[in-house]
Amino acid sequence: MIDFESFKAGMGAREQRRTLLQRDGRPFFVLISQQFLREDIELLCDTATAIRRLDRHVEGRDFLRSILRGYRIMNLFAQPSTRTAESFIAAADKLGASTRQVSDLRTSSFSKGESVEDAVRTLSSFFDAIVTRHQEDDFAARAAWALSSTGRAIPVISAGCGKSQHVTQSLLDIYTLRYSFADRDGVDGKDVVIIGDVARNRAARSLAYLLARFDRPRIHFVSPDAFTPDDALLRYLEAHEVETTLHSALGPLLRAQGDQIDAIYVTRLQQEWDRGNNGIPDAGDRGSAEDFVLKPEYRPLLRSDCVLMHPLPRVNELPAEWEDHPGFMVWRQVRNGMWIRAAVFASVFGSDGEIRSRAARLRLL
């Protein structure tokens, strides 16, 4: 068994990553956006579409419920979550799996000092997969490493770890962009603005990593000077020939290039990290400064087909006045989270091909 530092280093090396995170040519541990190649992303998106359409079909719905019947999924959530937790539960339910959720680690043996390694090995005796969300950057990776060489390795799926990544959020975001650009040659070659605390916003970072799998995207980061993209992310984007620009305010960018922008990904600033790992700031501290707010007055600067997205929760950075904009996709993102996470489960357990084949036979694809 390799040590954890070697496992972690291997995740960052392209030639080792798939060996560590895959089994039988399919994802087994779902931890970082970089583990997915373009063809992996396309298959996951096609599987999500197949599940979505089968779910509207009487025969298809019954078929879906048989896919993971008898499987048990543990949702181990150490951080507050509504959308992510519920979408994982709904995704498992769509495929017939049962779920158990632990959202207060004070009620678990972690409160007694139990190690991550012992905890996940115990859970692997009772469950078929673990979905984990934690304030520590390496929690999901450590859980995967602990299980990787045991006699009962089970999949570990990250639902967001610390300030590092939120891989399934980026997958649902790409799925939403793919849908939105279906009549505009897909995600390739698009100009995407990412607004917010990029250094600490795991959803924003994961999306940027995943966009690098597409041809000639351009990413415009708009963030406070203290929270610009880190060097590792910028080096990765440069290595994958992604054109990037950095901006300290949104208004000047939109006034200069608003009609060229294809999508805007708005995120809130991450003040909770300023108050300690478990600190929740007062409501008055949560909002974004006006330089990072998509103000309604910017509307004439954007095309009507510009896609507007937000991973939620939002505070003031994406005002409700935008909800009647033709490109407002936030609520579609929320629902897409269920479909793409169901596709992740299907892929991890090797049932995605069967799902796509059934949808094709029913002429739903």
N, C-alpha and C positions, 0 to 999 in steps of 0.2 A: 504494500500500500504506500503510495506517495504521501508526503506530508502536505499539510494544507497550503503552505506557501507555494509549493510546486504546483498544486492543483490550481490555485488562483493564477499563478503565472501562465499556466497552460491555457487557461480561458482567454488570456490576452494574446495568445500566439495562434495565428490562423491554421498552421499545420497540426496543432494539437487539439484545438477547440472541439472539432467534431468528434474526435475520438473520446474525449472526456464527457461530452454532453449528449452524445447519441447512443442508441442501441438499435442494431439491425437497420441502420439507415434512416432512422426517424428520431425526432427529438425525444429525449428521456428526461433530462433536466432542462427546464426552460428558465434561464437566468439572465441573459443579456441579449440586446438586439443584434449584436454583431454575429451571433451564432447562426442567424438566418440568412441564407443566400437568396438571390432574386427568385430562383425557382421554388424555394421553400415558401417564400411569402406568397407567391402566386397560388400554390397549392392550398395553403391555409385559407386564402381569400375565396378560392373556388369552393372549398369545403364549407366555409361559413355560409356562402350563398346557397349551397345545396341544402344545408340544415335549415336555413331560413325558409326556403321554398317547400321543403318536405313538411315542415311544421304547419304549413297552411293546408296540407293535403291530408285527408282522413287516414288513408293507408300509410302515407309517409310519416304521420305523427306516431302511429302505433309502431312502425318500424324503428323510428328513432329511439323510442322508449326501451327497445330491446337491446340497444347497442351496449350499454354499460349496466344492464340490470344485474344486481348483486354486488356491484362495486361500491366501495365506501371511500369518500373523500374527506380528509381532515382540513379544515380552514383554520390555520393558526395565525390569528391576527393580533399583533401586539400594539398596533397603531389604530386610531379611530378610522373607520371606513364605513360608508353607506353604499355607494354605487359599486365599488369594486367587490366588496364582500357579497352583496346581493346578486350581482351579475354572475359571479362564480357559482353561487348556489343555484341560480336559475339555469345556468349552462349545464351543470351536472344533472339537474332535474329533467331538462330537455332530452338527455340521453339515458335517463332511467337510473342514474346513480343516486345514492343517498349521501347526505352530507352531515357533518358535525362541525360546529364552530366553537372555538375557544377565543374569546376576545378580551379577556382579562387575565393576564398571566399571573396575577396575584392568587388566582384560584388554582394554579397548576403547580407542579413541582419545581418550576423555575424559581418560585418564591423561596424554595428551600435550598437554592444554590445548585440545582441540577444543571449539568452542562448541556449545551446544544446537542452534542454527539449522543449522549445517553437518552435525551428526550426524544430525538427523532428515531433512534433505533427502537425505543419502546413503542412509539406510535406506528412504526412499520409492522408491528405484530398484529395490529388491529385494523389498519387502513391500507388502501391500495394506492393512494397518492396523498401528498401533502402540498397544500397551497399556503404560502407563508408571506406575511407582511410584517416588517419590523423596522424599528428606527436605526438599527445598525446596518451599515453598508454591506457587510459581508455575511449577514445571517443566513440567507438562502444558499449562498455558495458553501458555507460551512456545513449546512445540513446536507447538501448534495454530496460533498466530499465525505462526510461521515458515513453515508449510506452506500457510496460508490463501490466499496470493496467488501460489503457484508454479504451474507448468504441470503438476505432478503432486501435487496435494493428496490426501492419504490421511487416513482417519479417525484421530483420536487419542482414546483412551479412558483416562481417569484411573483408576488402581487404588489411589489414595490419594496425596495430596501433602502433605507436611509436616504442619502442625497445622491445615490449612484444612478440607479435605473429603475424603470417601471415598464418591463418589456411587453407585457400584454396590453398595456395602454397604447404603446407605440404601434402594436399590431392592429388594434381596432382603429387607430388614427389613420394608418395607411389604408386600411379597408375602406374607411369613410372617404378618403381622398380618391381612392381608386373608383369608387362609386360615383363621386362627384365629377370626376374627369373622364367618365366612360365615353363621352362623345367628343372629348378633346385630346385624344391620343394618350390617355392615361397620365401617370405621375411623372413620366420622363420629361425633362426639360422645363419644369415649372419653377416659378419664383415663389418661394415660401418665406413669409416673415414669421419669426418666432419671438414673442414678446415676453419679458419677465425676468425672473431671477434664474437665469440659465445655469449658473454655477451650482445651484442647490435644488433646482426643479427637475426631479428625475423623469417626469413625463416629457419635458422639453428636450432633455439630453437624449433620451431613448429614441424619440422621433428623429432627431438629427442623425443619429447613428444609422437608423433604418433607411432614411432618405438616401444615404450614401450608396445603397444597393441599386439605385435607379440611374438612368443615363442623364448626365448633364443638369442636375438640379442646381438651383442657386438658392442659398439660404441667407437671409438678412436677419441677424440677431439684434434685438433692441433690448438693452438691459442696463441697469445701473453700473457705473464704472467698477464698483466693488464686486459685482456678481456676473461678470462677463464669462463666456465659455472658457473652460480650462484648457491648458495647452494640449493635454492628451486628446481631447475631442477635436480641437482645431487641427492637430497633426493628422488624425485619422481622416478627417474630411479632406484635407489637402492630398493625402496619399490616395484617396479615392476620387480625385479630380472633381470635388465639389467646390464650386465657387462660393466664398463666404464674404460677407461684409459685416462690420460691427458698427452699431449706432447707439448713442446715449439718449436719444429721444425719438419718439415715433413720428411726431408732426413733420419735421423736415424731410424724413424719408418718404412719407406719403405724398407730400407736396411735390417732391422731385420725381418720384417713380410710381405713384399710386396706380396709374393706369396700366402698369406692367405687372402688378402683383396678382398672382393666381390664387393664393391662399394666405390667410393670416391665422396663426395659432397663438391665441392669447392665453397667458397664464398669470396667476396672481403672484405677488411677491411673497416670499416664504418666511414671514416674520417669526413663525413658531420656532425656527431654529435658533433665533436670537435669545430665547428664554429657556434654554436647556432642552434636553431630549423630549421631556414630557410637558414642557411649558405651553400653555395656551394663552396668547396675548389677549388683552381687552379688545372689544370690538372696535374701539376707536383707533387701534394701532394696526388693523389688518389691511386697510385699503392701500392701493397703489398710488404713487404720486402721479400727477397729471401727465408727465412725459411718457408714462407707460399705460395710459388709458386709451382705448379705442373710442374716441369721442364721437358722438353722433354728427358733429360738424364736419367730420372727415368723409362722410358718405359720398358727397359729390366727387371726391378724389379717386374713388374705387369703381371698378367695373361692376355691373350688376351680377356677373357670374363669379365674382371673387368669393371663394369659399371662406367662411368664418367658423372657427372651431375653438373649443375651450375644454380642457380635461375635467373641469369642475373640482371643488367648489369655486364659485366666483364671488367676488365682493363688489368692487366698483369698476373693475378694469374692462368689463364688457357689458355696457349698459343695456337694459331691457329694450331700449329704442331700436336696437339692431335686430330684434327677433322677427320683424317682417321683411328683412332683407332677403332676397331670393337665395343667397348663398349661405344663410345661417343654418349650420348643420349640427349644432350642439346636441339637440335632443335625438337626432339620428345617431350621433356618436354614442350616446348612452345606451341605446338599444343594440347598436352594433357590438358593444362590449359583450353582451350575452352571446351573440352569434360567434364572434371570433374566439371567445373562451371555450365555447362548446367545440369549436374546430380544433383548438389546442388539445383539449381532452381526447378527442377522437384521434388526432395524430399521435399523441403520446401512447395511446393504447392500441394503435395499429388498425383502427376501424375507418379511417378517413377515405380510403379507396372504395370500400364497400358503400359508404354514404354517397360518394359522388356517382358511383355506378347506379345505385338505386334511383337517384334523382334523374340521371340521364335516361334510364328505362321508362320513367314516368313522364319524360319529356318536360322536365322542370328546369333543365339547364340549356 
